[in-house]
Structures are given as C-alpha cells and as structure tokens.
Amino acid sequence: MGKEAATRYPIHPLLQQRWSPRAFSDRIVEKEKLLALLEAARWAPSSFNAQPWVFIVATKDNRVDYERLLRCLVDGNIRWAQQAPLLMLSVAKLHFDHNGKPNRHAFHDVGLAAANLIIQASVLGLYVHQMAGFHLDRAREAFQIPDSAEPVAAMAVGYLGDPEQLAEELRDKESAPRTRKPLSDFVFSGTWKQPSPWLKDQAH
C-alpha cells in the first residue's frame, strides 16, 4: 500500500512516497539497513557541527530493551507500534560539548538527523512513524537520560504491513488521503503572514 503525495510541484519521488504508516510487517530490519539509517543520521548538518543527537535503538531480538522502550509509549501508540520490529527514541543534548553553553538549535538539529534517517529508510524500502506520544519521565528513567538531554520523539521502523491487522479506526486513518497546508500559509515576504507575491495564485 503506497500513499504518494499529491504535490503541486515536482519533488523527488523518495520525498513524495514517504509517509508514516501504522501497519508494520513483522519482518526483521536487516542489520546492514539499520546501520545505514544511523549513518545517514550521522551525516546530518548541525550548528557548530555539534551533532547533538542520540538515538536509543531497540530491536525485537532483544526483548528486554524492546519492551522497555515500548512501555514508554502512550497506550494508543502501543496498540500498533508493537508490531514494528524496531523502535527508536531520539534524544537532544541541550548543551554544546566544546563550551558547555546551551544549544538553542539542538532540537532543530535532531530533527535534521531524523529527516536524514527517514529518507534513507525510504531508499531502502523501510518506513518510519515518528511519535510525540510517549511518556517523557518514563523514558528518562528507563534509559537513564540525564537532565542535560531531552527525549524528542519515539520512532517505529520497519517494512510495510497489512492495514487489516489494525483496529477499524486506525484502518480508516491508514487509508485517508494525505493533506498539507498550501505554501501561502507558511511562506511569507515582507511582514508576518504576508504571503510572497509569487504565491498569491497558490492559496489553495
């Protein structure tokens, strides 16, 4: 099942085909592919090249680690994410290593690393569903994350599965069309909320 984005302008097929499913196959993600995902994240750009990201990885061949990360998710996400063979948690280091000062761009840079990881997943036929729905304190305690770092997002990773394995309301979400705001909603020129002149005919 694919959900290719109905873009207004041509973009790369890997970006057009990327989406966040809830139905995952139980097929194991090969070690070489997992390493490729992490290598892609490694080469993301970052402020001062600080690379403030950490990825906690849990695969089903280590049930203790997998269950520990799974239990950090909210119940609604556990329902479907438990089918994925690979779970991750992205974490932002909040201070620069070289001078100890706060890194205001840490979350931004972790997002860049995650985006690299996700596009590499698309190259390899894998899918990633990021989740804001997890228990921050539970994750911090479970993985002994220090106060100098902040859990950012949980991720389910794997091959596409059968939507019929999902509960009915999740199947509906799985098949719903993908939508995005028009460019004029977030591309401004001059002042705030003033769409760029060359976007005025692209309001909808």
Sequence and secondary structure as in RCSB ss.txt:
>XXXX:A:sequence
MGKEAATRYPIHPLLQQRWSPRAFSDRIVEKEKLLALLEAARWAPSSFNAQPWVFIVATKDNRVDYERLLRCLVD
GNIRWAQQAPLLMLSVAKLHFDHNGKPNRHAFHDVGLAAANLIIQASVLGLYVHQMAGFHLDRAREAFQIPDSAE
PVAAMAVGYLGDPEQLAEELRDKESAPRTRKPLSDFVFSGTWKQPSPWLKDQAH
>XXXX:A:secstr
       SS   HHHHH    S B      HHHHHHHHHHHHT   GGG   EEEEEEETTSHHHHHHHHTTB H
HHHHHHTTSSEEEEEEEE B TTT  B TTHHHHHHHHHHHHHHHHHHTT EEEEES B HHHHHHHTT  TTEE
EEEEEEEE B  GGGS HHHHHHHHS      GGGT B SSTT B GGGGGG  
